């Protein structure tokens, strides 16, 4: 994210010394906007998520999670599928 922002910002700053005033201003403004977006994603977003907004979004996320007890009888979570387990399941179905 940081490298992409730097590369794009520097490439837009190449438009700044243009002979056309609007093109030069466009390059400067877009590079500044990329810098502000980077600062907000690196500094502001973690601060917001650490505060009350993070607790609100965490509550929304847990509300939409599937209840584990409904997935299998007895509340046992499903086992992860592995290659060896998949081969064993296919071998037992073939019999």
N, C-alpha and C positions, 0 to 999 in steps of 0.2 A: 504494500500500500504506500509506504513512504517513498520507495524508489519510483513507483509509477507516478506519484504526484510530483516528485522532483523533475523527472524527465519531461512530463507534459508541461509543467510550469516553465521550465527553461526553454522548451521548444516554442511555447507561446511568447516568451520574452524576446525571442528572435524577431518577432514582428514589430517590436517597439521602435527600432530605428528606421522604420519604413518611411518613405517619402509621403505616403498618404496618411494624413493625420488620423482619420477614423480607424485605419488598420492598426496603427501604432497604439492608439488608445484601447482598441479591442484586445490586443495582445497583453497589454499591461493589466487591464481589468480582469481578463480571464485568468491570468497567472495569480493575481491577488485573490480571486475567488477560490481557486484551487488551494492556495495556502490557507485560507480561512476554513475551507472544508476539511483539510487535513488537521488543522488545529482542533476543530470541533470533534472530529472522530477520535483523536488521540487524547484530548484533554477533557472536553466537555461531556461526551457520551459516558465514559466510565464514571465521572462524578455524578451524573444524573442517575445512572443505574445503581450506584451505591447508596443513593438516598431513597426518598419515598417512592419515586417512580419505579425503582427496581423492585420494591416490595409489591407494588401494584401489578407489574408485569409478571412477577413470579407467581402471584396468586392466579392470574389469568392462565398461565401455562399449566399449573397444577390442576386447574379446573377442567382442562381439556384432555388430560392424560387418561388413558384407559385404566380402569381398575384391574389390578393384577389378579384379584380373586375371581373375576369373571372370565378370565382366559382359560383356566384349567380347574377342574374340581379339586377342592382341598386347598386352594390358594397357592399351589405350587407354580412358580413361574416357568414358562416354557424353556427348554434347554436350547442353547445355541446350536445352529446347524453347522456341522463340520464335514469335511470331505469323507472321513472315515465313517461317521454316522450316516451320511447319505448313502454310501456304498452298502452299509449293513442293512439299511431300510430297503434298498432296491433288491438286495439278495434275498431278504425274507419275503418280499412280495412276489418274487419269481417262483417260489416253491409252491 
